Amino acid sequence: MQAKFQPALILTGLLFALTACGREGNRNSGVTLPILGTANPGTSSAAGKLCDNSLYPSAQGATWVYTSIGAPGGAFIYANSITQKWEDGFTLTTQFANQTLTQEWACLPDGLVTQQLSGGSTADISMQDMTAHLKTSEVNGESIPKNITPGMQWQYSLHLQGSIVMPDNPQASAEGIYSTTMQEAGREIVTVPAGTFETVKIKSNSTVDITSSFAGANLPIKFNGAALTWYAPGVGYVKMIESGDFGGQMYSVTTELQSYNIP
């Protein structure tokens, strides 16, 4: 299985991982995931306050377990964990039943910023018998601002560059933009398997627009999606409902927090 986008979770861009990993990942919500270890645990205490965010705790060793239903490939389970932390950033590791992905986050004065679509430095999109290998060349905006006020709206985007490979192996350069517009949509009480939480609801609309050129003709890859995400202060996101059109296939995915541990 190719590493797919990992809106970790994004949260602003998990849509790709939730649809892609559902095809080959765990379809049994009762499976026991491997324990996620942490790197250099003794160094995390030196991290400053820059990474503090009430809606997204980033303590090293923090772990969240989620289940998702509605993906084209069926239901699956995954775990997120902060596996390394430093003064101005951290590594988020996502463990599926058969695959592990990582995503680097930066902590800035205005909020938390995902530096890439997860899966390492390169994110792959596989659709319609072609694969796009993409790297982040520029990041703008915040994924989760430090202070979110009622009705607040913000944007986050990644400039992506790389290549597209077709079935008969021709390859061409590709570039494009992944962008998300988010808005605070009120406070709600939400109940999921992990408990009942007072939450901040965030709605988002995401687009991916990538172009490449084969034999002088432009080849587009387009994606549109929307999400509602409920964040519990001091816990993280506890529920997410995502919908969109991926390669002409409509879907709606619901993700809920099953358990969590924040040191």
Order of alpha helices (4+ residues) and beta strands (2+ residues): alpha-beta-beta-beta-beta-beta-beta-beta-beta-beta-beta-beta-beta-beta-beta
